[in-house]
Amino acid sequence: MDPIKIEYEKLATKIRLNLPIRALPTKELVAKIQVEHPELTLNSIFYIKDIINTGDLSGILCIIGGTGINSLVCSLTHIEIVPTEPLLTEIRKYQKERTKRVDIQYKQMGN
């Protein structure tokens, strides 16, 4: 089994035990979906309703809802966890490491 998927599953399990988790969209997420959802702002609260661990392929994906959006799938790296939520430190650590990992992979591809 993919060692990255195993590593991510530890966090995924903790997240599932603490659902729903409140989050805010990043600038990148707002920019991508604001055409379809003009009511979306950086202050829009989302709720992580479920997650999918894809391992190194796409990391941890979140199924989120809120602010007129019934269900949307996005990367855990495209949302900001509300500071009062559990697992904030662990999720931020994952986000930082995942972003570095993707950047390295992107550079290795010659882009």
C-alpha positions in Angstrom: 0.0 0.0 0.0 1.1 3.6 -0.7 3.1 4.8 2.4 1.8 8.3 1.8 -1.8 7.1 1.8 -1.1 5.3 5.1 0.3 8.4 6.6 -2.6 10.6 5.4 -5.1 8.0 6.7 -4.0 8.7 10.3 -5.1 12.3 9.9 -8.2 11.3 7.9 -9.4 9.1 10.7 -9.0 11.9 13.2 -10.8 14.3 11.0 -13.7 11.8 10.5 -14.1 11.5 14.3 -14.4 15.3 14.6 -16.8 16.1 11.8 -18.3 18.5 11.0 -15.3 20.9 11.1 -15.8 24.6 10.2 -13.5 26.1 7.6 -13.1 29.1 5.3 -12.2 29.1 1.7 -8.8 30.2 0.4 -8.4 33.0 -2.2 -7.7 30.2 -4.8 -11.0 28.4 -4.0 -13.0 31.5 -4.1 -11.5 32.5 -7.4 -12.3 29.1 -8.9 -15.9 28.8 -7.9 -17.2 32.4 -7.4 -18.6 32.5 -11.0 -21.1 29.7 -10.1 -21.4 31.0 -6.5 -21.2 34.8 -6.4 -22.3 34.9 -2.8 -19.0 33.1 -1.8 -16.5 35.3 0.0 -13.3 34.7 2.0 -15.5 34.9 5.2 -18.0 32.2 4.0 -18.1 29.4 6.5 -18.0 25.9 5.2 -18.5 22.6 7.0 -16.3 19.7 6.2 -18.9 16.9 6.0 -16.7 14.0 4.9 -13.3 13.4 3.5 -11.6 11.1 1.0 -8.0 10.0 1.3 -6.5 9.6 -2.2 -2.9 9.2 -0.9 -0.2 10.8 -3.0 -2.5 11.2 -6.0 -4.5 14.2 -4.7 -4.0 14.1 -1.0 -7.0 14.4 1.3 -10.1 15.7 -0.3 -12.9 17.3 1.6 -16.6 17.2 0.9 -17.8 20.6 2.1 -21.1 22.5 2.3 -22.4 25.8 3.4 -23.0 29.3 2.0 -25.5 28.2 -0.7 -23.3 25.3 -1.7 -24.8 21.9 -1.0 -21.7 19.7 -1.6 -18.4 20.5 -3.2 -15.2 18.5 -3.3 -12.0 20.3 -2.8 -8.5 19.7 -1.5 -7.8 20.1 2.2 -5.1 22.5 1.1 -7.7 24.9 -0.4 -9.5 25.6 2.9 -8.5 27.3 6.1 -9.7 25.6 9.3 -11.5 28.0 11.8 -9.0 28.5 14.6 -11.3 27.2 17.4 -11.7 23.8 15.6 -10.0 20.6 16.8 -7.1 19.3 14.9 -6.1 22.8 13.7 -2.4 22.3 14.3 -2.4 18.8 12.7 -4.3 20.0 9.6 -2.1 23.1 9.2 1.0 20.8 9.4 -0.5 18.5 6.7 -1.4 21.5 4.5 2.2 22.9 4.7 3.8 19.5 4.0 1.4 18.6 1.2 2.0 22.0 -0.5 5.7 21.5 -0.3 5.3 17.9 -1.7 3.2 19.1 -4.6 5.6 21.9 -5.4 8.6 19.4 -5.5 6.6 17.0 -7.7 5.7 19.9 -10.0 9.3 21.0 -10.3 10.5 17.4 -11.0 8.1 17.3 -13.9 10.0 20.1 -15.5 7.4 22.8 -15.0 
